[in-house]
Amino acid sequence: MKTREIQGLLEAQRRYFKTGATLPVDFRLSQLRKLYAAVRQHEKEVLEALNQDLGKSAFEGFMSEAGLVLSEISYMLRHTRRFARRKAVRTPLSQFHSRSFQQAVPYGNTLIMSPWNYPFLLTITPLANAIAAGNTAIVKPSAYSPATGAAVQRIIAECFDPEYVAVITGGRAENTALLDQKFDFIFFTGSQAVGREVLRRAAEHLTPAVLELGGKSPCIVDASANLGLAARRIVFGKYLNCGQTCVAPDYILCEASVKDRFVSEVARQIREQYGEKPLENRDYGRIVNRKHFDRLRGLIDPDKVVVGGEANEAALQIAPTVMDGVTWDDAVMGEEIFGPIMPILTFDSFDAVVSGLKDRDKPLALYLFSSDRERVRRVTGELTYGGGCINDVVIHLATSEMGFGGVGESGIGSYHGKDGFDAFSHYKSILDKKTWLDLPMRYQPYRSKLYEKLLHLFLR
């Protein structure tokens, strides 16, 4: 789409928003119901598109994308009316007699830019939040997941007029043209490198933005952990979507005394979950494209591979791989992996682990497998990261009752449920002052000792 067409579409959405059509809560709920019904109707088409783009099975596609989308829309349908109500707050005595409240209002015309790794979930979930909050939206799916992008476009075109919600497909040219425009709010999910550029461009218009990024999310396994269960859950989370998950455990920090047992359990779980020959497993997905496939192959050190390492170039598949004896100098530790490679590092001192993580970039997620409550307290209280789990991985993002987002290098802001409504809303603070009384102490001339005493009484 040409820049002129994008400008025209945004202008149409501006005019529509100015009419106030998106503000009534009943309207928002009716649009969410339409979206829910369309996702249900096109569920098979969406799952087929996910399989075409990423090799996801129908089960995985529903579990990790379409089902979570339906759950989020259902949550917004149940709670949007409450979220949109005015919220009364206490008024200080110095403002007697007044009423104070906060009112959530939509930002207006929003831009949602989604990634390729969960192309349906990470497009429709923020869109549901934007609709619930009363915004218009232009949605830009990733060019790397064209089949899912096309399915999203069909669903949205069926549900909404383009002056309300529209989809723009394409690649870098369209991204650039969109970021040239002045939106009221931008929601971006993707890499840190692109996130920096989005924030830089948003700053040119002083546009608020939420950035959902990534990073190297550590997974700590100590000697007190249930190693069999830890391995089972870590294998699930690490190799889900072939490791192309922003909150996947990027690397393992395993206590040295149990490392060999842990590796053995991981190898057993890979066999149990994916079979003796994972590349022949019809439910095992693939890497999104050749560029990422080649990058991942370059991160594998054959001398340190203890499980997997095989690849199918024609199908762009890499078997679930485990690397042992890894150090911070290895290539696999120099960047976010975003693929089915599990590096294992060891530690002897838990204090050193905590201290070392404090010196590294703040990750999107952090996981701890331990039955030591003091260690749990330290990890949850002392370390800064977007979110995570104790004795599990990944599943913290599957609830609408908790916001999901990064911190520092891994992102700005959060969404899901109430946090999603808040992300797409501006909260106006309003004081309604009554007219039947007007306390004179604030007015000049400031000469009354009584007023001065009252002022000190009120403001303390």
N, C-alpha and C positions, 0 to 999 in steps of 0.2 A: 504494500500500500504506500502511495506517495505521501510526502509530507503534507501537501495541500489537502488530501483526503482525510488525514489524521486530524489536521486542524479543524476541518469542517465537522468531523464527528465529535470532537471535544466541544466545539462551539454549540452543537445541537444538545449535548448533554448539559452544558452550562445553562442554556435557555430552559431546558426541562427542569433542572433542579430549582431554578428561580421561581418556577410556578408553585413550588411547595408540594407537588404531588407525592414526593417520596416521604414526607414528614409524618403523616398519620400512621399510627402503629398498626391499624387494621390493614392498611395498604402493604406495609412491610410483611406482615404475617401472610397475606394472600400471595405475595411473591415468593416467600419461602415455601409455601405449600406447592406452588407450581414447580419450583426447583426440585423439591423432594419427589414429586410425582414423575418428573422427567427423568431423574436419575434412576428411579425404579424401572421406568419403562425402557430405558436404554442400557440397563445394567449389563446385559449380555454383550451388547456392542462395545461398551467400555472395557469389559474384561478381555474381549478379543483384541481390542486396540492395545491394551497393556501387554498382552502376549506378543503382539507384532512388534512393539517397540522395544521391549525388554525381556521377552521370553517368560513373563510371569504366568504361572498357572492360574486357572480360574479361582482356585481356593485361595492362593496367596493374594491375587488381585483384589478379591472381595475382602479378605481379612485385613489387609494393610492399606487399602485405598477406598473402594466403593462403600464398604460397610462402615468405615470410620466417617466418611462423608455423610452418609445417612444419619449416623448417630449425632454428628454435630448439628445438622439441620434440625433434627428432632429436638435437641437441647435448646436451640435458639427459638424454636416454635413455642416451647414451654415457658421460656423465661424472658423473652424480649419485652413483653408488656411491663414486667416488673423492672427490668433494666432501664426502660425509657422514662419511668416516673420521676417526678421531682423528688429530691431527697432533702428533707428539712434538716438543718443543722442548728446547733445552739448559737444564740445571739448574745454577745457580751453585754453586761449591764450598761456600759458606756454608750451603747447604741439603742437604749430604751427610747421609745417603744418601736421595735422593728421585728420583721420576720426574715430569716435568712434561709436560702435554699440553693442547691446546685441542680442545674438542668443539663442533661446530656443532649447535645445537638450534633448532627452529622457534620463532618468536615466539608462535604460537598462532592466534588468531582474527583474520584480516586483512580489510581493506576495500580493494578495487581500484576506483578511480573513473577512467573512461576518457573520452576526448574524441570529437568527431564527425568529425575530419578523416581519421583512419585508424582507423575504429571497430572493425575486426576485429583488426588488428595490435596496436593499443595496449590491447586488452582481453585477448586470449588469450596474448600473449607474457608479460606479468607474471603471469598466472594459471599458466602453465607453470612459471615460476620459483617461485611460491608452493607449488605442488604438490610440486615437486622438493625443496624445503626442508622439507616435512612439515607445512604449515599447512592450516587450513580457510580458506575465502574466501567473502566476499559480494562479488559483482561488480555494479557500477552503471554501465551504459552511458549514453552521452549521449542525451538526449531529442531532439537535433537530427538523429540518424541512426537513426530508428525501425525501418527495414527491417532494417538490420544488427543492431540491438539485439535484434530479434525472432529473427533467425537464431542469434545468440549464445545467447539464452535456450533455444531448442530444442536446440542442441548440448549445452549444459551439463545440461539436464534429462534428456537421453538418456543422458549419461555418468555423472552423479553424483547421489546422494541429496542433498536440500537441507541436511541436517544436516552435510554435508561441503563442498559447493560449491553456491551458489545465486545466482540473478540477481534483482535488483530493478530494475524499469523505472520510469519516471516522470521528473518534473522537479525543480524547486526544493524542493517540499515533501518529496519523498523524500530529496533530498540533505541537507536540514536535519535530517530525522529520523534519518538515518544518522549524521551528525556529532554528534548528541546522545548517541550510544551510546559506550561505552568499548570500543574495539577494542585489540588488542595491537600492531597495526601498520597504518599507512595508506599506500597507494601511490596517488598522484594524478598524472594527466597533464592539463594544461589551461593556461589563461591565468594570467598573473601575478596578476591581480586576484582570481580565485577561489582561486588557490594561497595567497595571503595569508590568506584566510578559512579555508581548510582547516587551515593551520598554526596559526592562532589557536585554532580549535576543538580541534585535537589537543592543544595546550598545556594546555587545561583539564583533560585527563586524563593529562598527561605521556606521551602516546602518541608513540612514534617515527614518523617519516614520511619518505618519499621524495617529492620534488616534481619532476616533469619539466615545466618551464615553456617559456619561449621568449624572445623579444626580437628586436632588430634585428641580424641576423647579417651582418657585412660580407663583401664579396668584393673582394679587391685584385687588380688586373690591372696589371702593370708593363710597361715597354717591352721587356723581355727575353722576355716570354711568347710562346708559339705562339698568335697571336691567333685563327686559324681554329679550332683545337682548343678553345681557351678558350671561344670563343663557342658552339661546339656543345655543350660540356658544361654551360655555365652556362644556356643556353636549356633544356636538358633538366631541370636541377634547379630552375630558377626557376618553370617553368610546369607541372611535374609536379603533378597534382591541382589544377590551376588556381592554383598558388601557395599552396595551403592546406596547407603543410608546415612544421612547426616549425623545421626546419633548412634551409629554402630560403634561398638568398642573398637577403637583404632588399634590399640596395642595393649598387651597384658603386662602388668607388673606383678610377678608371682614371687611369693616368699621362697627363698632358695631351698629350704628344707623340704618343701612339698612339690617342687617344680617337676621332677620326673614323674611323680604320680599324676599330677595335673595334666601333663602332656599326654600321658597314656590314656587318661580319661577323655581328653579332647579327641584323640585319634579314634577311640571307640565310638564316641558320639557322632563323629563325621560318618563313620561306616553305618551306624544305626539310622541316622537321619537321611543320608544321601546315597547309601549303598556302597558296595565295594568299588564301583566305577561311577562316580558322580557325573561324569560327562555324558553318561548314557541315561541319566535320570531325566525323564521327560518333564518333571516339575522343577528342575534346576534351571534358572534363567541364564542370561548372558550379559556381557558388557555392552554398553549402549552403542559404541562405535569403535572403529579401528584406532582412532587417535588414543582413546582411553585404554583400549586393549594393549597397545604397544607401550604406553606409559607404565601400566601395571606390570607387564612382563619385565620391564627394565628395573623394577623395584625388587624383583626376586633374586636372591643370591642362592644359586643351586647348592652351594656348599653348606648352607644353613637350613635347607628344607628338610623337615623330618616327616611331614605329611603332605601329600598332594604335589603341586607344582606342575602337573600336566596341563596342557592347553589344546584347544581345538581352534585353529586359526580360522577355518572356514565358518564356524559357528560363533566366533568371538566369545568363546567360553574359556574360563580358567577354573580348574578344580579348586575346591576348598583347600587352602594351603596354610601350613604352619611352619614358621621359621623359629628355630631355637638358637640360643647363644647370641642373640642380637644385642648390639650396643647402639648408643646414640650417634655413633659415627656412620652407621649403615644408611644406605640410600633410602631404605624403607621408613626410616625415622625422620627424614628431612622434609616430609610433606604429608598432608592428609592423604591416607591411602585410598579410600573410597573404592574399595574392591575386596575380593575374597582372599586377602592375605593377612594372617594373624602372626605378628611378631611377638615373641615372648622374651621379656627382660626379667631379671631376678633382682631381689633385694634381701638384705639381712636385717636392716634397721628400718623400722616403720617411721621413726622420727625423720630419717633421711628422705624417705618417700614424700612425706608431708612437706618437708622443707624444700625438696627439689621441685615439687609441683607448684609451690608458691612462686618460684622463679620463672615458670614457663607461661606461655600465653594461656589465657582463661578459656577452657574448652567449652563446647556446647553441652557436653554431658560428661558425667563421671560416675563410675560404678565401683562398688565395694562389695566383695564377698567375704563375709566375716561373721563370727558369732561373738566377737569381742565388743561389748557395748561402748567401752571407752574409745576404741578405734572408730567406731561408727560416729560417736559424738564428735571426735576431732575432725573427721572428714566432712561431716555435714556442717560443722560450725566454723572451722578454720579456713577451709578452702573455698575459693570463688569459682563457680562454674554455672552454666545455664540451668541445669537440672540433672536428675539422675535417679538411680535406684540403689537400694540396699538388697543384696542377694538376688538381683535380677538385672536385666538390661532392657533398654529400648521402650518398655511398655509404659513408662511414665507419660509419654506423649499421647497415649490412647484414652485419656480422660478429659472431658470437657469441664470438669470441676477444677482443674489446675491449669494455669497459664503455661504456655510453652514458649521459650525463647532463649537467646544467648545473652552473654555479657562480655563487655570488652571486645576482644578480637572475634568472638564467636557470634556477635549480634547486638542489636539494639531493639529493645521492646519485646513484647510477647503477645500471644493470641491464644485462641481456643476459649470457648464459652464466654464467661463474663469478661475475661481479659481481651477476647476478640472484639466484643462490643465496645469496650473501652478504647481499644487501639484505634478504631475507626470513628471515635466520638471526641468532641471537645466538650469539656465540662465547664459551663458558665457558672460563676459564683455571683449570686444576686441577693442584694439586700433591699427589702421592701419596707421603706420608712413611712410610718404613719404621720398624718398631718395635724392631728389634734393636739400634739405636744411638740415643742421645739426647745430643747435644752440650750440655754444661751452661752454656756461656758466656752464653747469652741470659737466664738466670735470675738474679734477685737472691739475695743481695747482690752488687753490682758492685764487688768489692774486689780481684779477682785481676789482677795486672799481666800475667800470661801471657795471660789471656783478653782483656785490653785490646789486647795486641799482636796476637793472632790476629784480633780483630775488625777492626783497622786493615789487617791483611793481606788479609782476605777482601773488605772493602768499600772498594775503591779503583778 
